[in-house]
């Protein structure tokens, strides 16, 4: 009985790790995107 619980827990952890890896790879910003300065960067208070 315990071996079945351990196998199910292992599969759940493995599936969650693969899901996190997949979602981490999809949100990358392209290399040709440049940061835009704020309009008031030149103004000093």
C-alpha positions in Angstrom: 0.0 0.0 0.0 2.8 2.5 0.9 4.6 1.8 -2.3 1.5 2.9 -4.3 1.3 6.1 -2.3 5.0 6.8 -2.8 4.7 6.2 -6.6 1.7 8.5 -6.9 3.5 11.2 -4.8 6.6 10.9 -7.0 4.6 11.2 -10.2 2.8 14.3 -8.8 6.1 16.0 -7.9 7.6 15.1 -11.3 4.6 16.4 -13.2 4.6 19.6 -11.2 8.4 20.1 -11.9 7.9 19.5 -15.6 5.0 22.0 -15.7 7.1 24.6 -14.0 10.0 24.1 -16.4 7.6 24.3 -19.4 6.0 27.6 -18.1 9.4 29.1 -17.3 10.7 28.6 -20.9 7.7 30.3 -22.5 8.0 33.8 -20.8 11.4 34.9 -22.2 11.7 38.4 -23.6 13.2 38.5 -27.1 16.8 39.7 -27.3 16.0 42.6 -29.7 13.6 44.3 -27.2 15.2 47.3 -25.6 14.1 49.1 -22.4 12.4 52.4 -23.1 13.3 55.3 -20.8 10.6 57.1 -18.9 9.6 60.5 -20.2 10.7 62.4 -17.1 14.2 60.7 -16.8 15.9 64.1 -17.7 13.9 66.0 -15.0 15.4 66.1 -11.6 13.3 67.3 -8.6 
